[in-house]
Amino acid sequence: MPIIRLEVRDFKSYRGHQVIGPFKNFTSIMGPNGSGKSNLMDAISFVLGVKSAQLRSSQLKDLVYRGRRLANDNDENAEDDDEEGDGEGTAKKAWVMAVYLDQDGNEYHFQRTISTTGGSEYRINSRVVSYQSYNETLEQQNILVKAKNFLVFQGDVEAVASQSPKDLTRLIEQISGSLELADRYEESKAAQDRATENATFHFAKRRGIAGEIKQFREQKSEAERFEELIARRDSLVVHRLLWKLYHIEEAIESNARDIRSKNKELVQLRSEQDAEKQKEDLDRLNRQLEEIQAAASAAEEAQRKLAEQQGLSFSEEHLEEYHSLKMKAHTEAVDERQQVETLKREERTTLRAIESQRDKLEQSRARKDKLVEDSSTQGTRKDECEAKVTELQAQLAQAKQELENSQAERTRITQLETELNEKLQKLHDQLRDATQDSHETAKEARFKETLATLQRLFPGIRGRVVDLCKPTQRKYETAVSVILGRNIDAIVVDHEKTGIDCIEYLRNQRLGQATFIPLDTIKVKPINDKFRSFAKGARLAVDVIQFDPAVERAMHHACGNALVCDTTEVAKYICYEKQQEVKAVTLEGTVIHKGGNITGGRSSHSSKKWEDKEVAEMRRNQNTLANQLRELTQSKPRNKNDENLINEISRLESALALAKDDL
């Protein structure tokens, strides 16, 4: 948005109402010293809200015109003079108005007025507004008062050119307006870091909770299925019992009908049997009567014959007396005969009762034999049922134990998976932090591939020096890297012949060059033990690295008597004051050589090589944990097996209930 013109009144050296402009896209203001060029820039700064301290004045009232007015001012000036007074220094206020034109062709009149009393007033399009609204309107037009992105003040170019990188950065941030947001940025950055941590934590927690929810859902579905099967089993048991009860009632009714039918037949048979027995008794009694009568007749005939033989004969009187006595005896013996008849009937009744009891005894014996046989059969069946119940209980206990073992194994594997996932997440974060600023050049990658090829083709290659040693603490990494120097990538071999063969192979394959340290022929100077405790804060380089004793000669060759010093003062004390011809390296990488010359500044050596080793180790651990997690996932019991076990448990419980019912 270009400025069209500028109107000032009694501002600094501008007396009365002055119109400056119009301004074009490129306008140059020229004039001798004191002509008001700088005051014009101050007027622009003033109307855009710049403070008085930056307008070459200490107070706002110093910006009001203090010179003498001319008598022949125009009418407007005369009217203003009537208001403000005549004479030298009579102006009471000053104002500057800037006319802007936006891209849509709309004009904006920004006016700022000050008085000698220190008052200030802001107007936009002749409307009085607050400073905040005034500043916000300017910001909408991309005019930032605090950043001063609209003018280049006198001396700003030289000041910018002479500033340090830090101050220049601060200036750019101030111009862009980001300096005001620095605190908010730091707070937002800290909040972002906290949010990232919380998100990572909650993500891991959510993943663990999701696993637990999945497990609980599986357990819930298993429990619901188990309850459903239990309810189904109970329903089937009730149905079976009702079925058995129904058939038992049917059998009872059928047996009752059979018993009633048999009782009727038995009564009929008993009546028929009694009739036959009575008939038989009657026939038998008739036969006995005939026999008795025959015997009586025979006895009478024998008596008559005996009497005739003996000459005895009965007269009529005697016979009549005999018959009368006989009749009398027959009459008097009625009770005895009845008793005899009664006894005979009782005898017959007793005989029939005996026969009936004998029949009952036979039936009881037969029933007893049948019951004994049934008891034996039931005992055998009971033993079979008990054996079946015992077997089913054992199978049920085994199935429940297998289910518990499966669930416990799943829980254990789930816990292990959670632990492995947490370890993997931790390793992933460490790898992300470690590999953020690291990158491997193509040359280093080719050298590693070449070394791997040599180790595969030639036995006796132990590896690079950097791979065979490691500083005891991270603070020694830079110093050790400087001390090892070009030997840091040297390859340690067991024999000189191995090194020569490797060099020949590299030459023939055109794979570049490499330095080899043969352990059998390398010349190693003995370590001077006095340097181990020569000065406080200094230690031998071989004492601050860890290595395999098998490559000790190579490490002594690479490090020699070089010292690692905590500070430059310690190194100067050893080399200059004590005049020891020894290589001293500080923790920052500054080197004092044996000849006394010093090498310093930013070291080209870094600890990245050992970080690469740590990263490789972390990657190996990550792969190991991933393989363990994969194996755990594969060995985790399947839900289908648990469903089969639950179904088997339900089947065994149903079978056990039936067996107990049968028992």
Protein Blocks (a to p, Z undefined) as FASTA:
>chain_A
ZZfbdcdehiajlgcjddeddddfbdcddddehilmmmmmmmmmmmnopafklnopabfk
lmpccbdcdfkbcfklmmmmmmnogcehkafbdcdddddddfkopacdddddddfkopac
ddeehiacdfklmmmmmmmnopafklopmbccehklmmmmmpcfklmmmmmmmmnopmmm
mmmmmmmmmmmmmmmmmmmmmmmmmmmmmmmmmmmmmmmmmmmmmmmmmmmmmmmmmmmm
mmmmmmmmmmmmmmmmmmmmmmmmmmmmmmmmmmmmmmmmmmmmmmmmmmmmmmmmmmmm
mmmmmmmmnopacdfklmmmmmmmmmmmmmmmmmmmmmmmmmmmmmmmmmmmmmmmmmmm
mmmmmmmmmmmmmmmmmmmmmmmmmmmmmmmmmmmmmmmmmmmmmmmmmmmmmmmmmmmm
mmmmmmmmmmmmmmmmgccdfklmmmmmmmmmmmmmpghiabjfklmgccfbfklmmmmm
mmnmmmlmpccdfbfklmmmmmmmmmmnonojcddddfklpccddddfklmmmpghiacf
klmcccdfklmmmmmmmnmmadcdfblklmmmmmmmnopacddddfkopacdfkopaced
jdfbdcklmmmmmmmmmmmmmmmmmmmmmmmmmmpccfklmmmmmmmmmmmmmmmmmmmm
mZZ
